Amino acid sequence: MEPPGDGGDARPCGDADPCETPRGSVIAATVGATVPTGFEHTAAEEVKEKIGVEARISRDRGRIYFEMNSDKLHQVHLLRSVDNLFVVVEEYEHYQFKESKEDALIDLQQLASKLPWTDALEVWRLNNSLKKRRGRRRGGNGTKGKPSSQVADAVNAVAEQRELQQEVAELQQLQELHLSTEGRPEEQDAPDVDAGSAEARPESKLLKFRVTCNRAGDKHSFSSNEAARDFGGAVQDFFQWKADMTKFDIEVLLNIHNEEVVIGIALTEESLHRRNITHFGPTTLRSTLCYGMLRLCNPQESDVILDPMCGTGALPLEGAIEFHSSFYIAGDNNDMAVNRTVNNVSHVQKRQDEQGREPGLPIDAVQWDVCHLPVRTSSVDIIMTDMPFGKRMGSRKKNWDLYPSCLREMARVCRPGSGKAVLLTQDKKCFSKAVSRMGGLWKKSHTVWVNVGGLHAGVFLLKRTTGTFGQTPEDVYESQGNGSKEGHAKQQKEFP
């Protein structure tokens, strides 16, 4: 879609229609989601499975978009592969930015009053209602004893109805205020406002907002802060909202990627990836990235899944929650890491107990040496772990010894012919060399390139060959200790 001209209007309604959406009606909206870079197709598959709509992948990596009706809004928050959600106000595939900074920023200022805000704002309001009701159900009624299910359902139903009625009344009041002042800014500071009008429109009812600009591309004459400042000023003038960078009610998003411009309203206050972990470590993985890695290995019922370097347990914990028909074993050589895993598991179990779910998770935590696992040979179906990058944890030099040793031990415990390994690392040269030395035991099947904390890393899917552990030429060579002597010196010389 091309940007509207100076006298145009991006609103899809007619001249007689004030662009007001009837309350209670189903709204067709475009929802955008940020996802772990590299797992866009995984997120699109999940949207298709759980919401029943096709998702399109943005040219700007790490984002997907899909069309849906507002009555399915609660299902969107159940997606496990998305970090942040927003409803799209308008999007332009080829926005023509002016060459000079002043002209480009003036265009952004003029754009604010030409956008079709109404439906997106209504979706945002519905989303707020859902969040309040979910928060109330989690918070309970404040009593120490647990009420019976019938009493709890009745209390929740009455409370939800009252809150919904109150919210509808407040939102209608806000909309009436907006419609009465839109297009007539000269009346907003009129001195003849009586006490009743002032009381009907208290300062607390004014929405607080901020504009966040995410800009990528080298052909823009302005910075992200300048775009957010000028576009935000125009939004404030149009709606008469109050700007607040920290304690805001609504966040307007201005996403610019080369010529692509998407204006949206945030539906999440914080990233959904923080759902499981309360005890963080120095390299804790996002739960959304963990979910993508799990889907890559496709766990089946009764599979035994092993994380030999679990850290805080993010990977096995996400699996135990989302793919609970499998059994998970988390281990680490660091006692603090094992304690964090145990604490995170306990937190999730307590949360599930409070929600009335079945107690317990199919997961155990153990302290061990990754190169000497206390696990039977050929007893594990899937191995998945976040390997040391050699930056925050370990070192590149140590990885030359660690990677071949742990890959060999992983091959021992993994089932020949059917076993798989999903391994994340940023030390790609060392990992590739280690896999090539284990060619008789592991075969590289697929690689997903991801962004982990600004580092370009790879998620490698390996398939366990039918080779018998201890009998392949490569494995015999390693078992004789050759891999840790002159071979390592040669590798470091070839791959500095």
N, C-alpha and C positions, 0 to 999 in steps of 0.2 A: 504494500500500500504506500502511495506517495504521501508526503506530508501535506497538510492542508495549506492552501494559499492564504494570503493576507486577509481576504474577506471570507474564507471558507469556514465550514463548521464540520468537525469530525464526528458529530453526533449522528447516529443512524436513524433518529426519529424525524417525524414531519414537523412542519412549522407550528401546527396547533398543539402538538404534544410537548409538554414541558419536560420530557424525558424522565418522568416519574414512574417507577416500577410499582405496580399494585402490591401491597404487602400480602404475604402468604402465597404469592405465585412462585412457580418454579422458574429459575433464571438459568439460561444457558450461558456458561462462562468459560473462558480459557484460563486454565491454571498452569502456572509455571513452577518448576521445581529445580533446585540445585542438587546435584548428585555427585558422588565421588568421580573425579575425572577418570575416564577409561571404562566406567561401568554404566554409561548412558544406555546401552542396549539392554543391559540387565534390568535397569529401572523401567525401561519401556515395556519389557516383557512382564514385569510385575504389575504395571498399570493395566495392561491388557487382561491379566489373570484376575485381578481383584476388583477392578472397576468396570471392565468390559469395554474399554475404548482404546483406540489406537493413539499412541504417543509419537510425536515427531521430535527428532533430536536437533538441537540448535547448532548452528555453525560455530557458535561460541561454546567451546568444550565445557562439559560439566553442567549443562542445562537441558531439560526436556520440557515440552509443552503438550497439553492434551485438552480436548473439549469435553465438558461434562455439565450435568445439570446440578443445581444447588442442592437438590434433595439427596445427593450422594456425597455431600461435603464431609460427613463424618467418616466415610470410608477412606478419604484421602489421607487423613491423619493416621491411618493404620498401615500405610505404606512403610516398609522397612528400609528401602534403598534410597530415600530422599533425605537431604539435610534440611533445607528450608523450602517453604511453600509461599507462593504469592498469586494473587489473581491479576490477570492482565487487564489494564485499562485500554491500552492501544499498542499496536506494534507496527513498525515500518521496516520493510526489508531494505529499502534504498533511500534513506533519508539524506537529502542533499544539504550538507553543512556549508555555510558561507565561508569564504577563505579568511576573512578578517575575524579576529576574536570578537569585536564589538557586535558585528552583524550576526554572527553565529549565536551569541548569547541573547541578543534581542529576539531572534527566532524562537529560542527555547522559552523565553518569557512569554511570548505571544501564544505559544503552543498550549500553555496550561489552561487557558480559558476555552480552548477549542476541542478538548478531549471529552469523550463520552464517559463521564465519571460515575453516573448513577448506578448502573448494574454492578460495577465493581465494588462500590461502596456498600450496596445492599448485601453482596456476598461477604464482605468484610464484617458487617454487622451480624449476619447469621453465624459466621465463624466465631465471633465473640460470644454469642449466646451459647454455642456448643462448648466453648472453653470454660465458661462459667459453670455450666451444668456438670461437666466432667470434674472440675475442681471441687464442686460441692459434694459429689458422690465420693471422691477420694477423701475429702476432709471429714465426712460423716457428720453426726449431730452433736459431737462433743461429749457424749456420755461414755462412761468407762465400760459399761456392759454392752454386749452385742445384741441388738434387737432382733426379733424374729424376721424372717425374710418378708412375710406379708406386711408387717408393720413398717419395715424399712422401705418397701416398695410404695406403700401408701404415703409415707412422709415425703419421700423423694418426688412422687407425682404431684402432691399439693405444692411443695416448694418450687418445683419447676414451673408449674402453671402460674403461680404468683409472680415469680421472677420474670417469666416471659411476658406477662401482661404489663408489668412495670417497665420493662425494657422497651416494649413496643411503644408505650406512651411517651417515653423519653425520646426515642428515635423519631417519632412523628413530630414531636415538638421541635427537635433540631432541624428536621427537614422543612417544616413550616417556616422556621426562622430563616433558613437558607433561601427558600423560594421567595420569601417576602423581601429579602435584602438583595437578591441577585439582580444585577442590572441597575440598581438604584443606590450606589455607594454614597451619594450625597445625603441620603436620609439617615445614615447610620449614626451620625453624631448630632442628630437634630436635638435642640435643647428642650423641646416640648414633650419628651418622653415622661409619662406619668409613673407613679410608684408601682402600679399594678403591672405595667409592661416590664419594668426593670426587675420586678420580682419573678415574672414568668420566664425571664431570660437571665438567670444568674450567671456569674462569671465561671462557676464550676462546671456549667454545661458546655462551655466552649471546648472543643477538641484541641488537644495538644498534638503537634505533629513534628516530624522531621523528614527531610529528603536525603536519601543515600544514593550517591552516584557511583556506579561501577563502570569504569571506562577502559577499553582496550583498543589499541590501534595507534599508529604513529602519524596519522594525517589530520589530527584534530588541533585546532589553534588554541584550545582552551584546556584547562586542567579539570580534574574531577571535582575539586572543591569549588571552582568557579561555576561549573555547570550546576552543582547542587545549590549553591548560594542564589544564583539568579533564577533558576527554575523554582526553587523553594519560595523565593520572595513573591513570584507570580501566583503560586498556589495559595500563599497566605492572603494575598489581595483578593483572590477569587472567592475563597471560602470564608475568609475572616477567621481562620483558625489561629491558634497561638503557637509560635515556634518554640520547641523545647528539645534540645539535643539528647537529653538523658531520660527524663520522665515523660515520654510521649505516649499518646493513645494510639496513634496511627503512624505507620512508616510508609512513605511513598518512595518507590524505587525507580531510579532512572538508570537503566542498563544500556550502555552504548558499546557496541563492538563493531569497529570500522563504520560501515554505513547502516548497520542494523541498530535500531533504537526500540526499546521496549519499556513502556511505562507501566508500573504495577503497584499493587498495595500488598504489603506483607501480611501473611496469614499465620506466621509463626513468630513468637517473640525470641526464642533461642533455637539453635539447631537441634533437630530431632536425633542427632547422633549421640547425644549425651544421655540416652535413656536408661542404660544399664549400670554404668560405672559410677561409684561414689568414692572409691579409693584409687586415685590415679597414680601412675608411675611416670618415669621420664619419657617413655615412648609408647604410651597407651594409644591403641588404634581406635579410630572412629567406629562406632557400632554399624554405621551404614557401609563402611568399607568391609567390615567383617561379614556383613550379610552378602555383599557381592562375591566375596571369596567362597562363602558357603554354597551359594547357588552355582558357582563355577564347578564345584566338585559334586553337586547333586546328591546329597546324602539320602540313603535309602533306609527303610525300616530295619532295625537291629544292627545297623553298621556300628563298628567300634571306631571312634574318631579320636585321634591323638594330637595334642599340641605340646611338643616337647620343650618349647621355650615360650611359655604362656604369658610371662610378664604379669599383667593384672587380670588375665583371664578373659579379655574382651572377646576373643574368637570363640572359645568353647562355650562361654556364657550365652552369646548370641545364638549359637547353634542349639544349646539346650532349651532355649525359649522358643525359637522358631521352627526347629526341626527336632522336636522332642521325642521322636520315635527311635532316634539313634542314642548311643551312649558315648559320653565324652570323658576323656582323661586329660587333665591339665597338669603339667609339671614344669619345674624350673630348678636351676641349681642354686638360686638365690632365695634364702629363707624369707626375706622381706617381700619378694615377688609372690611367693606362695601364700603368705599371710594376706597380701592384698587380694589375691584371687579368692581366698576363703571368705574374706570380709564382703567382697562384692557378691558372691554367691549367697551369703547369708542375708544381705540386704534385699536381693531380688526375692528370695524365699519368703521373707517377712512381708514384703509388699504383696505378693500373691496370696499369702494367708489373710491379710487384711481385706483383700478384695473377694475373699470367699472361694478362691480357686483351690484345686487339689495341691496339697503341700508336697514339697520335694522337687528336685531337679535331677535329671539323669547325668550327673557330673561329679567327678572326684578330683581332688587336687593332691599332688605328690611332689616331694622334693627329690631330685635325682640329677645324675650327670647325663647330659644329652648324648654323649658318646658311649655310654654304658647303661642303656635303659633296662630297668628291671621288668622287662616285658617279654613274653614268649615269642619265639621266632614265628613269623607268618601268622600273627594273630590280629593284626590291625588292618582295617579296610581303607581308612583315609588318614593321611597325616597333613596337618595344615599348621603353619606357624609364621610368625613375623621374625625373620632371621636378623641378627645384628648387622646394621649398615656399616659399622666401623666408624661412626661419627659420634653420636651420643653414647652408644654402647659398643664396647669392644674397640678394635682397631682394624684397619685394612690389613696390616701385617699378620695379625692373629687369624684373620679370616682365611688366609691361605692354608692354615692347618685345620681350622675348625670346619670349614665347609665340606671338604672331602670326608672327614671323619664322621660328621653327623649324617651326611648323605648315605654313607655306607651303613651306619647303624639304623637309619630309617629304612633302608632296603632290607635289612635283616628282619625287622618286626613287621614289615608290610607284606600283604598276601601277594605272591607271585601271580602274574597274569591278570589280576583284577584290581589290585591295589592302586591308589592314586596319592599324589602329594600336591598340595597347593601351597607354594612358598613365596613369601614377599621379601624382596631385598632391593636395595639401591646399589649394592656392590655387584654390578652385572658382569664385569669381566671375570672376577674371581668365581662367581657362581657358574658362569658358562663353562669355564675351564674345569671346575669340579664335576659338573654333569658329564662333560665329554670324557673325563677319566673314569666315570661310572657307566659308560655306555652299555655294558652288559647287564646292568641292573635297572637303570632308569632311561627312559626316552622322553624328550621334551615334546609335549603335545600342543600346547597353546600358551600364548603370552598376552597379558593385558597390561598396557602401560598406564601407570597411575601417577597422580601427584600426591605425595605424602609430606605435608608440612613444607611445601615449596621444593621438595626433592623429587627428581624424576626417577621413579622406581618401577619395578616390574613384578607382576603377579604371575608366577610360572606354574603351569599345570604339567606335572610329570606323571607318566604312566609306568607302573612297575612291570618290568619284562618278566618273561617266564624263566629267566635264568635262575639257577639255584645259587643261593647265597654261599660264598666261599669257594665257588668253582669256576667263576668267569675269569678270564685272563686279567682283567683290570682289578678284580677283587683280590686275586691272589697276589698281584703286585702290591696292592695297598696293605694287605695283611702281613707282608714281609717287612713292612716299615719303610719301603722305598719312597712312599709318598711324602714323608716328612723330612727327607734329607736333601740329596742333591736335586731332586725333582722340584722342590719348592724354591730353591735358589734360582733354578732355571726359569720357573714361572715368573717370579718377581722381576727377573731381568727382562723377560719378554713382555710382561704386562705391568709396567710401573704403576 
